[in-house]
Amino acid sequence: MIDHQPLDEFRMEYLRGDAADAAEYLRAALEEAAEFPAGVITAMSHVARARGGIEDLELTLNERAALANAIGRSLAHATPPFSTALLAA
C-alpha cells in the first residue's frame, strides 16, 4: 500500500529543502500572476511559512520588485479591498 502525505506537508518539506527550488516556486507564481494574481500571495505565504522569509533565495532585485508589484496588484483587486479588511480587524 502506498503511504500518502498531505499536500501541505509535502509542499512545506519541498520548500524547506533547497533555496533554489523555493525561488523557482516564486518565479512560477510570478509567471502566472496575470491570470492568477492571488497565487503570488499564496506562494509567498507558503515560502515564508516554510523558510521564515525569502532572504536566502538569491532573488534578483528585479524579481523582488516584481513580487512586490504583483502582491500590490493582487491586494488592490481583492474582494473586499484589503484596506477594508484592515479597518475591520
N, CA, C and O atoms as a DFTB+ gen file, in Angstrom:
356 C
 N C O
     1  1       0.826      -1.173       0.000
     2  2       0.000       0.000       0.000
     3  2       0.881       1.251       0.000
     4  3       1.895       1.301       0.697
     5  1       0.497       2.244      -0.773
     6  2       1.252       3.488      -0.873
     7  2       0.874       4.401       0.286
     8  3      -0.304       4.620       0.568
     9  1       1.894       4.925       0.947
    10  2       1.663       5.865       2.038
    11  2       1.552       7.268       1.447
    12  3       2.461       7.725       0.755
    13  1       0.456       7.942       1.715
    14  2       0.225       9.274       1.171
    15  2       0.569      10.335       2.205
    16  3       0.335      10.170       3.403
    17  1       1.123      11.414       1.711
    18  2       1.484      12.541       2.555
    19  2       0.567      13.714       2.201
    20  3       0.352      13.982       1.019
    21  1       0.030      14.409       3.182
    22  2      -0.819      15.561       2.868
    23  2      -0.054      16.579       2.016
    24  3       1.148      16.774       2.198
    25  1      -0.758      17.219       1.094
    26  2      -0.130      18.157       0.165
    27  2       0.597      19.278       0.891
    28  3       1.724      19.615       0.528
    29  1      -0.024      19.860       1.905
    30  2       0.611      20.975       2.604
    31  2       1.918      20.536       3.257
    32  3       2.907      21.269       3.228
    33  1       1.922      19.356       3.839
    34  2       3.134      18.826       4.470
    35  2       4.228      18.592       3.427
    36  3       5.391      18.926       3.657
    37  1       3.857      18.023       2.290
    38  2       4.812      17.789       1.207
    39  2       5.387      19.116       0.710
    40  3       6.596      19.248       0.520
    41  1       4.497      20.102       0.501
    42  2       4.930      21.410      -0.003
    43  2       5.906      22.059       0.968
    44  3       6.925      22.607       0.550
    45  1       5.602      22.000       2.257
    46  2       6.477      22.604       3.261
    47  2       7.858      21.947       3.255
    48  3       8.875      22.638       3.315
    49  1       7.895      20.629       3.184
    50  2       9.179      19.924       3.129
    51  2       9.957      20.315       1.879
    52  3      11.163      20.552       1.941
    53  1       9.266      20.381       0.746
    54  2       9.895      20.741      -0.524
    55  2      10.494      22.150      -0.446
    56  3      11.637      22.367      -0.848
    57  1       9.721      23.095       0.068
    58  2      10.187      24.477       0.119
    59  2      11.273      24.689       1.167
    60  3      12.108      25.580       1.015
    61  1      11.275      23.887       2.223
    62  2      12.332      23.965       3.234
    63  2      13.649      23.434       2.694
    64  3      14.720      23.875       3.109
    65  1      13.567      22.487       1.769
    66  2      14.750      21.776       1.303
    67  2      15.805      22.639       0.647
    68  3      16.833      22.928       1.259
    69  1      15.575      23.051      -0.572
    70  2      16.581      23.752      -1.362
    71  2      16.093      25.160      -1.673
    72  3      14.982      25.346      -2.169
    73  1      16.930      26.149      -1.377
    74  2      16.558      27.543      -1.637
    75  2      16.275      27.774      -3.117
    76  3      15.404      28.572      -3.461
    77  1      16.998      27.087      -3.993
    78  2      16.776      27.257      -5.436
    79  2      15.381      26.778      -5.832
    80  3      14.739      27.386      -6.689
    81  1      14.910      25.700      -5.220
    82  2      13.554      25.209      -5.506
    83  2      12.499      26.203      -5.022
    84  3      11.504      26.444      -5.706
    85  1      12.723      26.774      -3.846
    86  2      11.774      27.756      -3.318
    87  2      11.743      29.003      -4.202
    88  3      10.676      29.569      -4.442
    89  1      12.910      29.429      -4.687
    90  2      12.966      30.589      -5.584
    91  2      12.228      30.295      -6.881
    92  3      11.507      31.149      -7.396
    93  1      12.405      29.104      -7.403
    94  2      11.720      28.733      -8.647
    95  2      10.210      28.666      -8.442
    96  3       9.444      28.996      -9.348
    97  1       9.786      28.247      -7.275
    98  2       8.362      28.217      -6.922
    99  2       7.773      29.630      -7.002
   100  3       6.682      29.828      -7.537
   101  1       8.512      30.609      -6.464
   102  2       8.047      32.001      -6.535
   103  2       8.076      32.524      -7.970
   104  3       7.173      33.247      -8.388
   105  1       9.109      32.160      -8.717
   106  2       9.184      32.596     -10.120
   107  2       8.008      32.049     -10.923
   108  3       7.456      32.748     -11.772
   109  1       7.629      30.816     -10.662
   110  2       6.478      30.226     -11.358
   111  2       5.199      30.986     -11.006
   112  3       4.353      31.216     -11.869
   113  1       5.063      31.371      -9.745
   114  2       3.888      32.157      -9.343
   115  2       3.874      33.501     -10.057
   116  3       2.813      33.985     -10.449
   117  1       5.049      34.108     -10.228
   118  2       5.132      35.382     -10.946
   119  2       4.707      35.229     -12.401
   120  3       4.026      36.096     -12.949
   121  1       5.108      34.131     -13.019
   122  2       4.735      33.891     -14.418
   123  2       3.225      33.774     -14.585
   124  3       2.682      34.140     -15.627
   125  1       2.555      33.269     -13.570
   126  2       1.104      33.079     -13.625
   127  2       0.327      34.263     -13.043
   128  3      -0.903      34.236     -13.004
   129  1       1.030      35.292     -12.596
   130  2       0.390      36.388     -11.863
   131  2      -0.685      37.107     -12.665
   132  3      -1.673      37.562     -12.088
   133  1      -0.520      37.223     -13.977
   134  2      -1.525      37.930     -14.780
   135  2      -2.862      37.194     -14.758
   136  3      -3.922      37.818     -14.718
   137  1      -2.804      35.866     -14.784
   138  2      -4.029      35.060     -14.789
   139  2      -4.530      34.742     -13.384
   140  3      -5.733      34.601     -13.166
   141  1      -3.619      34.631     -12.447
   142  2      -3.975      34.242     -11.080
   143  2      -3.206      35.115     -10.090
   144  3      -2.252      34.645      -9.469
   145  1      -3.610      36.384      -9.931
   146  2      -2.850      37.308      -9.091
   147  2      -2.719      36.868      -7.636
   148  3      -1.690      37.124      -7.010
   149  1      -3.722      36.224      -7.094
   150  2      -3.650      35.786      -5.697
   151  2      -2.618      34.682      -5.501
   152  3      -2.210      34.405      -4.373
   153  1      -2.198      34.053      -6.589
   154  2      -1.204      32.989      -6.500
   155  2       0.127      33.469      -5.957
   156  3       0.834      32.709      -5.295
   157  1       0.481      34.723      -6.229
   158  2       1.741      35.258      -5.725
   159  2       1.686      35.373      -4.201
   160  3       2.639      35.017      -3.509
   161  1       0.575      35.866      -3.694
   162  2       0.431      35.966      -2.234
   163  2       0.432      34.574      -1.608
   164  3       1.046      34.359      -0.563
   165  1      -0.248      33.643      -2.240
   166  2      -0.278      32.270      -1.737
   167  2       1.124      31.672      -1.730
   168  3       1.536      31.064      -0.742
   169  1       1.859      31.842      -2.831
   170  2       3.219      31.304      -2.919
   171  2       4.134      31.955      -1.885
   172  3       4.931      31.271      -1.244
   173  1       4.023      33.277      -1.720
   174  2       4.843      33.964      -0.719
   175  2       4.522      33.445       0.681
   176  3       5.420      33.274       1.506
   177  1       3.250      33.198       0.944
   178  2       2.847      32.660       2.238
   179  2       3.458      31.283       2.469
   180  3       3.969      30.994       3.551
   181  1       3.402      30.446       1.452
   182  2       3.980      29.102       1.576
   183  2       5.477      29.180       1.874
   184  3       5.974      28.509       2.778
   185  1       6.193      30.008       1.100
   186  2       7.646      30.118       1.280
   187  2       7.971      30.713       2.645
   188  3       8.879      30.241       3.329
   189  1       7.238      31.741       3.042
   190  2       7.503      32.376       4.339
   191  2       7.274      31.404       5.492
   192  3       8.052      31.378       6.445
   193  1       6.207      30.603       5.410
   194  2       5.954      29.619       6.475
   195  2       7.022      28.530       6.481
   196  3       7.435      28.065       7.543
   197  1       7.463      28.130       5.306
   198  2       8.438      27.038       5.220
   199  2       9.850      27.488       5.584
   200  3      10.584      26.757       6.249
   201  1      10.232      28.693       5.149
   202  2      11.620      29.126       5.271
   203  2      11.808      30.296       6.225
   204  3      12.940      30.636       6.569
   205  1      10.715      30.918       6.656
   206  2      10.838      32.071       7.532
   207  2      11.107      33.372       6.794
   208  3      11.384      34.391       7.428
   209  1      11.032      33.361       5.484
   210  2      11.260      34.561       4.678
   211  2      11.833      34.194       3.326
   212  3      11.881      33.021       2.956
   213  1      12.272      35.214       2.585
   214  2      12.824      34.964       1.248
   215  2      14.267      35.450       1.129
   216  3      14.832      35.439       0.035
   217  1      14.866      35.872       2.233
   218  2      16.193      36.468       2.202
   219  2      17.255      35.559       1.598
   220  3      18.171      36.042       0.932
   221  1      17.150      34.268       1.815
   222  2      18.187      33.333       1.366
   223  2      17.945      32.777      -0.042
   224  3      18.645      31.857      -0.462
   225  1      16.975      33.314      -0.772
   226  2      16.600      32.723      -2.060
   227  2      17.400      33.243      -3.244
   228  3      17.240      32.744      -4.358
   229  1      18.252      34.228      -3.030
   230  2      19.065      34.797      -4.103
   231  2      18.222      35.272      -5.279
   232  3      18.564      35.043      -6.439
   233  1      17.118      35.934      -4.962
   234  2      16.300      36.548      -5.998
   235  2      16.967      37.850      -6.416
   236  3      17.568      38.542      -5.594
   237  1      16.857      38.178      -7.699
   238  2      17.415      39.436      -8.169
   239  2      16.567      40.591      -7.659
   240  3      15.442      40.397      -7.197
   241  1      17.115      41.780      -7.748
   242  2      16.361      42.970      -7.353
   243  2      15.107      43.107      -8.209
   244  3      14.048      43.483      -7.706
   245  1      15.223      42.803      -9.496
   246  2      14.057      42.858     -10.388
   247  2      12.995      41.843      -9.980
   248  3      11.802      42.143     -10.028
   249  1      13.417      40.641      -9.578
   250  2      12.457      39.624      -9.143
   251  2      11.757      40.048      -7.853
   252  3      10.552      39.849      -7.702
   253  1      12.510      40.631      -6.931
   254  2      11.899      41.111      -5.685
   255  2      10.903      42.233      -5.966
   256  3       9.829      42.287      -5.367
   257  1      11.271      43.125      -6.882
   258  2      10.362      44.216      -7.253
   259  2       9.111      43.666      -7.929
   260  3       8.004      44.142      -7.676
   261  1       9.286      42.662      -8.790
   262  2       8.136      42.054      -9.470
   263  2       7.204      41.387      -8.463
   264  3       5.983      41.463      -8.601
   265  1       7.776      40.734      -7.452
   266  2       6.952      40.130      -6.398
   267  2       6.163      41.203      -5.652
   268  3       4.965      41.047      -5.416
   269  1       6.833      42.285      -5.285
   270  2       6.153      43.366      -4.566
   271  2       5.037      43.968      -5.415
   272  3       3.945      44.230      -4.910
   273  1       5.306      44.188      -6.700
   274  2       4.286      44.748      -7.590
   275  2       3.107      43.800      -7.747
   276  3       1.953      44.227      -7.723
   277  1       3.397      42.514      -7.906
   278  2       2.322      41.531      -8.073
   279  2       1.461      41.446      -6.815
   280  3       0.239      41.324      -6.902
   281  1       2.092      41.508      -5.662
   282  2       1.331      41.488      -4.409
   283  2       0.468      42.741      -4.306
   284  3      -0.695      42.669      -3.909
   285  1       1.033      43.877      -4.660
   286  2       0.262      45.120      -4.629
   287  2      -0.942      45.078      -5.553
   288  3      -2.034      45.506      -5.179
   289  1      -0.742      44.558      -6.772
   290  2      -1.861      44.442      -7.718
   291  2      -2.918      43.486      -7.185
   292  3      -4.116      43.740      -7.319
   293  1      -2.481      42.400      -6.587
   294  2      -3.424      41.418      -6.053
   295  2      -4.248      42.025      -4.923
   296  3      -5.462      41.830      -4.864
   297  1      -3.600      42.753      -4.035
   298  2      -4.317      43.368      -2.919
   299  2      -5.252      44.474      -3.400
   300  3      -6.310      44.692      -2.809
   301  1      -4.871      45.167      -4.462
   302  2      -5.713      46.241      -4.999
   303  2      -7.009      45.699      -5.584
   304  3      -8.023      46.396      -5.616
   305  1      -6.973      44.442      -6.051
   306  2      -8.154      43.837      -6.667
   307  2      -8.874      42.864      -5.740
   308  3      -9.782      42.149      -6.163
   309  1      -8.465      42.841      -4.475
   310  2      -9.067      41.900      -3.522
   311  2     -10.520      42.274      -3.248
   312  3     -10.902      43.443      -3.301
   313  1     -11.317      41.252      -2.954
   314  2     -12.713      41.471      -2.584
   315  2     -12.935      40.858      -1.208
   316  3     -12.829      39.635      -1.114
   317  1     -13.225      41.561      -0.160
   318  2     -13.303      43.018      -0.110
   319  2     -11.908      43.620      -0.199
   320  3     -10.918      42.916      -0.002
   321  1     -11.818      44.909      -0.492
   322  2     -10.499      45.537      -0.579
   323  2      -9.699      45.315       0.698
   324  3     -10.256      45.266       1.794
   325  1      -8.400      45.182       0.541
   326  2      -7.520      44.918       1.673
   327  2      -7.656      46.005       2.731
   328  3      -7.611      45.712       3.926
   329  1      -7.821      47.254       2.307
   330  2      -7.962      48.346       3.274
   331  2      -9.204      48.155       4.139
   332  3      -9.186      48.483       5.326
   333  1     -10.276      47.631       3.562
   334  2     -11.493      47.359       4.328
   335  2     -11.236      46.267       5.355
   336  3     -11.712      46.343       6.488
   337  1     -10.482      45.253       4.952
   338  2     -10.155      44.163       5.874
   339  2      -9.334      44.688       7.047
   340  3      -9.524      44.249       8.181
   341  1      -8.419      45.625       6.783
   342  2      -7.624      46.196       7.867
   343  2      -8.499      46.989       8.835
   344  3      -8.306      46.926      10.049
   345  1      -9.455      47.730       8.294
   346  2     -10.350      48.506       9.149
   347  2     -11.231      47.610      10.010
   348  3     -11.572      47.964      11.139
   349  1     -11.593      46.459       9.479
   350  2     -12.473      45.539      10.200
   351  2     -11.736      44.789      11.299
   352  3     -12.361      44.274      12.226
   353  1     -10.415      44.724      11.202
   354  2      -9.624      43.945      12.162
   355  2      -9.520      44.606      13.509
   356  3      -8.885      44.065      14.415
